[in-house]
């Protein structure tokens, strides 16, 4: 008998009968846990109303700012050159490239709910 482990699955829709039917089918064939209404999934907070679904990454952002020592920093507005090209032999070498890579990965994931940082995140990804 094969063993399958699935970490997370989200079932959403406006067909409550269909969702109930799918849940019953899954419970009949698999050992599952139903945690009820979705509140938090893969670092994304989910707030549902009758009209809208709001996706936030507030905790994710706070954790990121804390990890980088920028939690108490003030934000500023600035323009970024979208035509900027990063060159391999330009500037100083980073002491900890792994830390930079993790930060870039986290910024990329943040674009899920913050599309306004997509251009900046893609520019810092050019180094890889």
PyMOL CGO cylinders between C-alpha atoms (Angstrom):
from pymol import cmd
from pymol.cgo import CYLINDER

trace = [
    CYLINDER, 0.00, 0.00, 0.00, 1.62, 3.29, -1.06, 0.3, 1, 1, 1, 1, 1, 1,
    CYLINDER, 1.62, 3.29, -1.06, 1.82, 6.16, 1.38, 0.3, 1, 1, 1, 1, 1, 1,
    CYLINDER, 1.82, 6.16, 1.38, 1.25, 9.68, 0.10, 0.3, 1, 1, 1, 1, 1, 1,
    CYLINDER, 1.25, 9.68, 0.10, 1.85, 12.75, 2.23, 0.3, 1, 1, 1, 1, 1, 1,
    CYLINDER, 1.85, 12.75, 2.23, 0.34, 16.00, 1.06, 0.3, 1, 1, 1, 1, 1, 1,
    CYLINDER, 0.34, 16.00, 1.06, 1.19, 19.00, 3.14, 0.3, 1, 1, 1, 1, 1, 1,
    CYLINDER, 1.19, 19.00, 3.14, -1.56, 21.50, 2.33, 0.3, 1, 1, 1, 1, 1, 1,
    CYLINDER, -1.56, 21.50, 2.33, -4.53, 21.78, 0.03, 0.3, 1, 1, 1, 1, 1, 1,
    CYLINDER, -4.53, 21.78, 0.03, -7.08, 24.56, -0.21, 0.3, 1, 1, 1, 1, 1, 1,
    CYLINDER, -7.08, 24.56, -0.21, -10.55, 23.94, -1.57, 0.3, 1, 1, 1, 1, 1, 1,
    CYLINDER, -10.55, 23.94, -1.57, -12.43, 27.12, -2.43, 0.3, 1, 1, 1, 1, 1, 1,
    CYLINDER, -12.43, 27.12, -2.43, -15.54, 27.99, -4.37, 0.3, 1, 1, 1, 1, 1, 1,
    CYLINDER, -15.54, 27.99, -4.37, -19.08, 29.21, -4.19, 0.3, 1, 1, 1, 1, 1, 1,
    CYLINDER, -19.08, 29.21, -4.19, -20.62, 25.74, -4.61, 0.3, 1, 1, 1, 1, 1, 1,
    CYLINDER, -20.62, 25.74, -4.61, -20.97, 24.60, -0.99, 0.3, 1, 1, 1, 1, 1, 1,
    CYLINDER, -20.97, 24.60, -0.99, -22.64, 21.32, -2.00, 0.3, 1, 1, 1, 1, 1, 1,
    CYLINDER, -22.64, 21.32, -2.00, -19.77, 20.54, -4.36, 0.3, 1, 1, 1, 1, 1, 1,
    CYLINDER, -19.77, 20.54, -4.36, -17.18, 21.37, -1.70, 0.3, 1, 1, 1, 1, 1, 1,
    CYLINDER, -17.18, 21.37, -1.70, -19.00, 19.19, 0.86, 0.3, 1, 1, 1, 1, 1, 1,
    CYLINDER, -19.00, 19.19, 0.86, -19.17, 16.35, -1.67, 0.3, 1, 1, 1, 1, 1, 1,
    CYLINDER, -19.17, 16.35, -1.67, -15.45, 16.65, -2.42, 0.3, 1, 1, 1, 1, 1, 1,
    CYLINDER, -15.45, 16.65, -2.42, -14.62, 16.72, 1.30, 0.3, 1, 1, 1, 1, 1, 1,
    CYLINDER, -14.62, 16.72, 1.30, -16.68, 13.57, 1.89, 0.3, 1, 1, 1, 1, 1, 1,
    CYLINDER, -16.68, 13.57, 1.89, -14.96, 11.84, -1.02, 0.3, 1, 1, 1, 1, 1, 1,
    CYLINDER, -14.96, 11.84, -1.02, -11.51, 12.80, 0.27, 0.3, 1, 1, 1, 1, 1, 1,
    CYLINDER, -11.51, 12.80, 0.27, -12.37, 11.68, 3.82, 0.3, 1, 1, 1, 1, 1, 1,
    CYLINDER, -12.37, 11.68, 3.82, -13.61, 8.34, 2.49, 0.3, 1, 1, 1, 1, 1, 1,
    CYLINDER, -13.61, 8.34, 2.49, -10.40, 7.66, 0.54, 0.3, 1, 1, 1, 1, 1, 1,
    CYLINDER, -10.40, 7.66, 0.54, -7.76, 9.49, 2.59, 0.3, 1, 1, 1, 1, 1, 1,
    CYLINDER, -7.76, 9.49, 2.59, -6.99, 10.41, 6.15, 0.3, 1, 1, 1, 1, 1, 1,
    CYLINDER, -6.99, 10.41, 6.15, -7.48, 14.19, 6.12, 0.3, 1, 1, 1, 1, 1, 1,
    CYLINDER, -7.48, 14.19, 6.12, -8.00, 17.04, 8.56, 0.3, 1, 1, 1, 1, 1, 1,
    CYLINDER, -8.00, 17.04, 8.56, -10.33, 19.92, 7.81, 0.3, 1, 1, 1, 1, 1, 1,
    CYLINDER, -10.33, 19.92, 7.81, -9.26, 23.12, 9.54, 0.3, 1, 1, 1, 1, 1, 1,
    CYLINDER, -9.26, 23.12, 9.54, -12.32, 25.11, 8.49, 0.3, 1, 1, 1, 1, 1, 1,
    CYLINDER, -12.32, 25.11, 8.49, -12.19, 28.56, 6.94, 0.3, 1, 1, 1, 1, 1, 1,
    CYLINDER, -12.19, 28.56, 6.94, -8.87, 29.61, 5.47, 0.3, 1, 1, 1, 1, 1, 1,
    CYLINDER, -8.87, 29.61, 5.47, -7.04, 32.22, 7.54, 0.3, 1, 1, 1, 1, 1, 1,
    CYLINDER, -7.04, 32.22, 7.54, -3.35, 31.74, 6.70, 0.3, 1, 1, 1, 1, 1, 1,
    CYLINDER, -3.35, 31.74, 6.70, -1.70, 29.76, 3.89, 0.3, 1, 1, 1, 1, 1, 1,
    CYLINDER, -1.70, 29.76, 3.89, 1.94, 29.62, 2.78, 0.3, 1, 1, 1, 1, 1, 1,
    CYLINDER, 1.94, 29.62, 2.78, 2.81, 32.95, 4.42, 0.3, 1, 1, 1, 1, 1, 1,
    CYLINDER, 2.81, 32.95, 4.42, -0.28, 34.68, 3.06, 0.3, 1, 1, 1, 1, 1, 1,
    CYLINDER, -0.28, 34.68, 3.06, -3.03, 35.96, 5.35, 0.3, 1, 1, 1, 1, 1, 1,
    CYLINDER, -3.03, 35.96, 5.35, -6.50, 35.45, 3.89, 0.3, 1, 1, 1, 1, 1, 1,
    CYLINDER, -6.50, 35.45, 3.89, -9.38, 37.71, 4.88, 0.3, 1, 1, 1, 1, 1, 1,
    CYLINDER, -9.38, 37.71, 4.88, -12.75, 36.78, 3.39, 0.3, 1, 1, 1, 1, 1, 1,
    CYLINDER, -12.75, 36.78, 3.39, -15.95, 38.76, 3.28, 0.3, 1, 1, 1, 1, 1, 1,
    CYLINDER, -15.95, 38.76, 3.28, -19.16, 38.07, 1.41, 0.3, 1, 1, 1, 1, 1, 1,
    CYLINDER, -19.16, 38.07, 1.41, -17.89, 40.25, -1.43, 0.3, 1, 1, 1, 1, 1, 1,
    CYLINDER, -17.89, 40.25, -1.43, -14.10, 39.96, -1.48, 0.3, 1, 1, 1, 1, 1, 1,
    CYLINDER, -14.10, 39.96, -1.48, -11.07, 37.88, -0.66, 0.3, 1, 1, 1, 1, 1, 1,
    CYLINDER, -11.07, 37.88, -0.66, -8.11, 39.93, 0.56, 0.3, 1, 1, 1, 1, 1, 1,
    CYLINDER, -8.11, 39.93, 0.56, -4.60, 38.46, 0.46, 0.3, 1, 1, 1, 1, 1, 1,
    CYLINDER, -4.60, 38.46, 0.46, -1.98, 40.02, 2.75, 0.3, 1, 1, 1, 1, 1, 1,
    CYLINDER, -1.98, 40.02, 2.75, 1.60, 39.26, 3.67, 0.3, 1, 1, 1, 1, 1, 1,
    CYLINDER, 1.60, 39.26, 3.67, 1.85, 41.56, 6.70, 0.3, 1, 1, 1, 1, 1, 1,
    CYLINDER, 1.85, 41.56, 6.70, 3.49, 39.00, 9.01, 0.3, 1, 1, 1, 1, 1, 1,
    CYLINDER, 3.49, 39.00, 9.01, 5.80, 37.91, 6.19, 0.3, 1, 1, 1, 1, 1, 1,
    CYLINDER, 5.80, 37.91, 6.19, 6.90, 41.53, 5.65, 0.3, 1, 1, 1, 1, 1, 1,
    CYLINDER, 6.90, 41.53, 5.65, 7.41, 42.13, 9.38, 0.3, 1, 1, 1, 1, 1, 1,
    CYLINDER, 7.41, 42.13, 9.38, 9.50, 38.95, 9.66, 0.3, 1, 1, 1, 1, 1, 1,
    CYLINDER, 9.50, 38.95, 9.66, 11.54, 40.01, 6.62, 0.3, 1, 1, 1, 1, 1, 1,
    CYLINDER, 11.54, 40.01, 6.62, 12.16, 43.49, 8.05, 0.3, 1, 1, 1, 1, 1, 1,
    CYLINDER, 12.16, 43.49, 8.05, 13.11, 42.00, 11.41, 0.3, 1, 1, 1, 1, 1, 1,
    CYLINDER, 13.11, 42.00, 11.41, 15.51, 39.49, 9.82, 0.3, 1, 1, 1, 1, 1, 1,
    CYLINDER, 15.51, 39.49, 9.82, 17.27, 42.25, 7.86, 0.3, 1, 1, 1, 1, 1, 1,
    CYLINDER, 17.27, 42.25, 7.86, 17.45, 44.64, 10.83, 0.3, 1, 1, 1, 1, 1, 1,
    CYLINDER, 17.45, 44.64, 10.83, 15.17, 47.15, 9.13, 0.3, 1, 1, 1, 1, 1, 1,
    CYLINDER, 15.17, 47.15, 9.13, 12.08, 46.85, 11.33, 0.3, 1, 1, 1, 1, 1, 1,
    CYLINDER, 12.08, 46.85, 11.33, 12.38, 50.39, 12.72, 0.3, 1, 1, 1, 1, 1, 1,
    CYLINDER, 12.38, 50.39, 12.72, 13.51, 52.04, 9.46, 0.3, 1, 1, 1, 1, 1, 1,
    CYLINDER, 13.51, 52.04, 9.46, 11.33, 54.66, 7.80, 0.3, 1, 1, 1, 1, 1, 1,
    CYLINDER, 11.33, 54.66, 7.80, 10.24, 54.20, 4.21, 0.3, 1, 1, 1, 1, 1, 1,
    CYLINDER, 10.24, 54.20, 4.21, 11.12, 56.62, 1.42, 0.3, 1, 1, 1, 1, 1, 1,
    CYLINDER, 11.12, 56.62, 1.42, 9.90, 57.05, -2.13, 0.3, 1, 1, 1, 1, 1, 1,
    CYLINDER, 9.90, 57.05, -2.13, 12.47, 56.83, -4.89, 0.3, 1, 1, 1, 1, 1, 1,
    CYLINDER, 12.47, 56.83, -4.89, 12.57, 56.00, -8.56, 0.3, 1, 1, 1, 1, 1, 1,
    CYLINDER, 12.57, 56.00, -8.56, 14.55, 53.03, -9.79, 0.3, 1, 1, 1, 1, 1, 1,
    CYLINDER, 14.55, 53.03, -9.79, 16.17, 52.92, -13.21, 0.3, 1, 1, 1, 1, 1, 1,
    CYLINDER, 16.17, 52.92, -13.21, 14.34, 50.08, -15.00, 0.3, 1, 1, 1, 1, 1, 1,
    CYLINDER, 14.34, 50.08, -15.00, 17.08, 49.90, -17.65, 0.3, 1, 1, 1, 1, 1, 1,
    CYLINDER, 17.08, 49.90, -17.65, 19.80, 49.26, -15.07, 0.3, 1, 1, 1, 1, 1, 1,
    CYLINDER, 19.80, 49.26, -15.07, 22.08, 46.34, -15.92, 0.3, 1, 1, 1, 1, 1, 1,
    CYLINDER, 22.08, 46.34, -15.92, 24.07, 44.67, -13.16, 0.3, 1, 1, 1, 1, 1, 1,
    CYLINDER, 24.07, 44.67, -13.16, 27.50, 43.50, -14.26, 0.3, 1, 1, 1, 1, 1, 1,
    CYLINDER, 27.50, 43.50, -14.26, 29.49, 40.67, -12.62, 0.3, 1, 1, 1, 1, 1, 1,
    CYLINDER, 29.49, 40.67, -12.62, 32.67, 42.72, -11.95, 0.3, 1, 1, 1, 1, 1, 1,
    CYLINDER, 32.67, 42.72, -11.95, 30.95, 45.91, -10.86, 0.3, 1, 1, 1, 1, 1, 1,
    CYLINDER, 30.95, 45.91, -10.86, 30.85, 47.09, -7.24, 0.3, 1, 1, 1, 1, 1, 1,
    CYLINDER, 30.85, 47.09, -7.24, 32.00, 45.35, -4.08, 0.3, 1, 1, 1, 1, 1, 1,
    CYLINDER, 32.00, 45.35, -4.08, 31.61, 41.63, -3.39, 0.3, 1, 1, 1, 1, 1, 1,
    CYLINDER, 31.61, 41.63, -3.39, 29.05, 40.61, -0.80, 0.3, 1, 1, 1, 1, 1, 1,
    CYLINDER, 29.05, 40.61, -0.80, 30.37, 39.03, 2.38, 0.3, 1, 1, 1, 1, 1, 1,
    CYLINDER, 30.37, 39.03, 2.38, 27.46, 36.59, 2.62, 0.3, 1, 1, 1, 1, 1, 1,
    CYLINDER, 27.46, 36.59, 2.62, 26.00, 35.71, -0.78, 0.3, 1, 1, 1, 1, 1, 1,
    CYLINDER, 26.00, 35.71, -0.78, 23.62, 33.18, 0.81, 0.3, 1, 1, 1, 1, 1, 1,
    CYLINDER, 23.62, 33.18, 0.81, 21.93, 35.89, 2.87, 0.3, 1, 1, 1, 1, 1, 1,
    CYLINDER, 21.93, 35.89, 2.87, 21.49, 37.99, -0.28, 0.3, 1, 1, 1, 1, 1, 1,
    CYLINDER, 21.49, 37.99, -0.28, 20.04, 35.02, -2.18, 0.3, 1, 1, 1, 1, 1, 1,
    CYLINDER, 20.04, 35.02, -2.18, 17.50, 34.34, 0.61, 0.3, 1, 1, 1, 1, 1, 1,
    CYLINDER, 17.50, 34.34, 0.61, 16.50, 38.02, 0.64, 0.3, 1, 1, 1, 1, 1, 1,
    CYLINDER, 16.50, 38.02, 0.64, 15.99, 38.03, -3.14, 0.3, 1, 1, 1, 1, 1, 1,
    CYLINDER, 15.99, 38.03, -3.14, 13.89, 34.85, -2.93, 0.3, 1, 1, 1, 1, 1, 1,
    CYLINDER, 13.89, 34.85, -2.93, 11.76, 36.43, -0.22, 0.3, 1, 1, 1, 1, 1, 1,
    CYLINDER, 11.76, 36.43, -0.22, 11.32, 39.62, -2.25, 0.3, 1, 1, 1, 1, 1, 1,
    CYLINDER, 11.32, 39.62, -2.25, 10.21, 37.52, -5.22, 0.3, 1, 1, 1, 1, 1, 1,
    CYLINDER, 10.21, 37.52, -5.22, 7.61, 35.76, -3.06, 0.3, 1, 1, 1, 1, 1, 1,
    CYLINDER, 7.61, 35.76, -3.06, 6.43, 39.12, -1.77, 0.3, 1, 1, 1, 1, 1, 1,
    CYLINDER, 6.43, 39.12, -1.77, 5.42, 40.11, -5.32, 0.3, 1, 1, 1, 1, 1, 1,
    CYLINDER, 5.42, 40.11, -5.32, 2.43, 37.75, -4.93, 0.3, 1, 1, 1, 1, 1, 1,
    CYLINDER, 2.43, 37.75, -4.93, 0.60, 40.48, -3.01, 0.3, 1, 1, 1, 1, 1, 1,
    CYLINDER, 0.60, 40.48, -3.01, 2.81, 43.47, -3.85, 0.3, 1, 1, 1, 1, 1, 1,
    CYLINDER, 2.81, 43.47, -3.85, 3.06, 43.63, -7.66, 0.3, 1, 1, 1, 1, 1, 1,
    CYLINDER, 3.06, 43.63, -7.66, 4.39, 47.19, -7.35, 0.3, 1, 1, 1, 1, 1, 1,
    CYLINDER, 4.39, 47.19, -7.35, 7.81, 45.80, -6.34, 0.3, 1, 1, 1, 1, 1, 1,
    CYLINDER, 7.81, 45.80, -6.34, 8.04, 43.33, -9.24, 0.3, 1, 1, 1, 1, 1, 1,
    CYLINDER, 8.04, 43.33, -9.24, 10.40, 45.47, -11.36, 0.3, 1, 1, 1, 1, 1, 1,
    CYLINDER, 10.40, 45.47, -11.36, 12.75, 46.16, -8.44, 0.3, 1, 1, 1, 1, 1, 1,
    CYLINDER, 12.75, 46.16, -8.44, 12.74, 42.48, -7.41, 0.3, 1, 1, 1, 1, 1, 1,
    CYLINDER, 12.74, 42.48, -7.41, 13.53, 41.37, -10.97, 0.3, 1, 1, 1, 1, 1, 1,
    CYLINDER, 13.53, 41.37, -10.97, 16.45, 43.80, -11.18, 0.3, 1, 1, 1, 1, 1, 1,
    CYLINDER, 16.45, 43.80, -11.18, 18.08, 42.47, -8.02, 0.3, 1, 1, 1, 1, 1, 1,
    CYLINDER, 18.08, 42.47, -8.02, 17.57, 38.93, -9.40, 0.3, 1, 1, 1, 1, 1, 1,
    CYLINDER, 17.57, 38.93, -9.40, 19.79, 39.73, -12.40, 0.3, 1, 1, 1, 1, 1, 1,
    CYLINDER, 19.79, 39.73, -12.40, 22.89, 38.98, -10.38, 0.3, 1, 1, 1, 1, 1, 1,
    CYLINDER, 22.89, 38.98, -10.38, 22.08, 35.27, -10.46, 0.3, 1, 1, 1, 1, 1, 1,
]
cmd.load_cgo(trace, "trace")
